[in-house]
Amino acid sequence: MVDHITQQNAMLIQKLKEHELVHSAWYFNSKVFAIDKNDRRYTFDIYDDINKKIRAGCPR
């Protein structure tokens, strides 16, 4: 089984990597993940407000 990343998820990862509070971002098992500067892991989808989610500190 092969897991292909969509263009929207690739764009989301790029936005996350460019965000000032994000340390890293990646795609795994059909999900987009990011780790902030405080080492908290988040799961994102294309409709999430990145700023709101990270500033609230709600990983899921």
C-alpha positions as CSV (number, residue, x, y, z in Angstrom):
1,M,0.0,0.0,0.0
2,V,1.3,3.4,-1.0
3,D,0.3,6.6,0.8
4,H,0.4,9.6,-1.5
5,I,0.4,13.2,-0.2
6,T,-2.1,15.6,-1.7
7,Q,-1.2,19.0,-3.1
8,Q,-3.2,20.6,-0.2
9,N,-1.3,18.7,2.4
10,A,2.0,19.5,0.8
11,M,1.1,23.2,0.9
12,L,0.0,22.9,4.5
13,I,3.4,21.3,5.4
14,Q,5.2,24.2,3.6
15,K,3.1,26.8,5.6
16,L,3.9,25.0,8.9
17,K,7.6,24.9,8.1
18,E,7.6,28.6,7.5
19,H,5.6,29.4,10.7
20,E,7.7,31.1,13.3
21,L,6.5,28.9,16.2
22,V,7.0,25.5,14.3
23,H,10.2,23.6,14.6
24,S,9.3,20.8,12.1
25,A,6.4,19.4,10.1
26,W,5.9,16.2,8.2
27,Y,3.4,13.8,6.6
28,F,2.9,10.2,7.9
29,N,0.1,7.7,7.6
30,S,-2.3,10.1,5.8
31,K,-1.8,12.8,8.5
32,V,0.2,16.1,8.8
33,F,2.1,16.5,12.0
34,A,4.1,19.4,13.4
35,I,6.3,20.1,16.5
36,D,6.4,23.5,18.0
37,K,9.3,25.3,19.6
38,N,8.2,23.9,23.0
39,D,8.3,20.3,21.7
40,R,4.5,19.8,21.6
41,R,3.3,17.6,18.7
42,Y,0.2,18.7,16.8
43,T,-2.0,17.0,14.1
44,F,-3.2,19.3,11.4
45,D,-5.7,19.2,8.5
46,I,-6.1,21.6,5.7
47,Y,-8.9,23.5,7.4
48,D,-7.1,24.2,10.7
49,D,-6.1,27.7,11.7
50,I,-2.4,27.2,12.3
51,N,-1.9,30.3,14.5
52,K,-5.0,29.6,16.6
53,K,-4.1,26.0,17.2
54,I,-0.4,26.6,18.1
55,R,-1.1,29.7,20.2
56,A,-3.8,27.8,22.1
57,G,-1.4,25.0,22.8
58,C,-4.0,22.3,21.9
59,P,-2.0,19.5,20.3
60,R,-5.0,17.6,18.9
